[in-house]
Amino acid sequence: MVSVKEEVAVTSPVRQAVAPPPRGVLARFRRPANLVLLFAAAFLLAIPRIVESAFYIQVLIMIVFFAYLTACWNIISGYAGQLSIGNAVFVMIGAYTSTFLFAELNISPWIGMIAGGLCAAAAAFLIGFPAFRLRGAYFSIATIVWAEGLRKIVENTDHIGKLHVGGAEGLTIPLLDQSLLYYQFEDKSYYYYTILLMMFAVVALTYWIDRSKLGYYLTAIREDEDAAKALGINVRKYKLIAFVICAFLTALAGTFYAQLMLYIEPSGVGGLALSIEMLLLGVIGGRGTILGPILGAFLLVPIREMARTYIGTTYLGAHLVIYGALMVIVILFLPHGIEEPARRAVLRLTSGSRSRKPEQRS
């Protein structure tokens, strides 16, 4: 005998026409929007096999490098809503720490990368612990003052005891051997894959934060700090957590940059221009979103590189003028950044392809 529930399950046209959506991790990759992301990731992985020019590989490295930096900045300035305008100081800490360890003690840059990240995390705690007691623009001012102060100290210091700092002239990273141990490669594609994997990792971390309790707390703090406190959220604690994570990850990029260029100097890796560039890319791409900073970097960094290549010798800082004009346009017409219209366009295309399937059945 067939029960009533079984009979409805078999005979109901609604049950027959609309199957339950697949569940599980593999089912997520069947969604059209996620397939677009997988295709984009596969394309980025295949680019070095397609592009043979060392110049274009270098441009791609810088695009992904700034995408990584901006995604790190987004953790504190996007999700937590605490505008940092001195994140370049963490790049400088990471670059100089790994270079000191490599040049003076012959310690592998991979170990120096972690050491630089830990030093930057400690610095972030020292900056944030007093600054997060205050509201408004005090945190932003504190990041600028601390970053510019440390940069000036490094620029005017040639030696600390027997340790060669280099002052304004900077430091040259010794070229020892083309090997993974020393993080030195003749083929630029190895650097590209390194920073690309770092970018994928920070995007995955951002995705986890976005859907975790930490992400909910940071969003609550960003939207209404008083309401977050009333709900029992330890506002200062979670701001510090976000800032420390941001600083640690940003410092890793400093080591990468040092090994890529084999030369560092304070204004290049710790200047205010680098911090402002992260801010512009993040705001134009979309603060507080997973892919907004990535989209901002992939859109604007090529413009910057073209401006530097073709008009940079005549008009210094022309790319910043272009960034400023684009930022005004985005604020006026796309206040949430370019990520929102891009996401809507992808969803519209993918939902359109899905809506055509029932029409074909009928």
C-alpha positions, 0 to 999 in steps of 0.5 A: 500500500502506498502512503499519502506522502509517497503518492503526493511525492510521485504524482505532484507536478510541482515535485516532478518539475522542480527538483530539490537543489543539490547540496554539498561542496561540489554542488556549489561549483555547479552554480553558474556564478561560481563557474565564472569564478573558477574560469577566471581562476583557471585563466589567471593560472594559465596566463604565463603559458600564454604570455611570453613577454617578460614585460607583460608578466611583470605588469601582471605580477604588479596587478596581482600584487596590488590586488593582494595588498588591497584585499588585506587592507579591506579586512580592517578598512572594509569589514571593520570600517576603520580607515587605515591610511598607513598600511604601507608601513607594514609592507616596509616592516616585512621587506626590511625584516626579511632583508636584514635576516637574509643579508646579515644572517643568511636566513631564508626569505621564507622564514624572514617572511613569517618573522616580518609578519609577526613584527608587523602584527606586533606593530599593529597591536601597538598602534591599535591598542591606544588608537581604538580607544578613540572614535572618528578619524583618530585611528586614520590619523594615528596610522598616518603619523606612525607610518610617516614617522617610522619611514622618516626614521629609516630614511635618516638612519644609515646604521643601527650598531653594526646593522646596515639600514641604508638610509634614504638610499635603501638596501640591495638584496644579495643575489646568491642563487636561483633557488626556491630556498633563497626565493630567487628565480630567473623566470618571472613566472615563479614570482607570478604564481607565488603572489597569485597563490597568496591572493587566492589565499587572502580571498579565501580568508576574506570569504571565511571572515565574511561568513563567520562570527568574526565577520558578523561582529566586524560588520556590526561594528562598522554599521553602528558601534554603539548598537554593537556594544549594546549587543555585548560585542567587545568592539575594541577586541575585534577591531584589534583582531582585524588590524593584526590580521591585516598587518600580518598578511600585508607584511608578507607582501613586503618580503615578496616585493623585496625578493622580486625587485632585489632592492628596497628603499623607504619611500618605495615600500613605506611611502604615503603614496602606496597607502593611498593607492591601496585606499583608492583601489579598495574604495573604487573596487568596493569596500567590505566585499570579497572581490571588490578590491580584486576588481579595483586592482585589475581595473586600475593597475593596468591604467597606472602601468600604462600611464607610467610607461607612456606619460610617466616621464613627462607627468609624474603622478599622472596615474594618481590624477586618473585614480582621483577622477575615477574615484569621483565618478565612482562616488557619484554614480557607484557609491558602493564600488564597481563590485556591486554592478559587476556582481549584478551583471554576472547574476543577471547573465547566469539567471538568464541562462537558468530561466531558459531551461524550463522554457525548453522543457515546456 
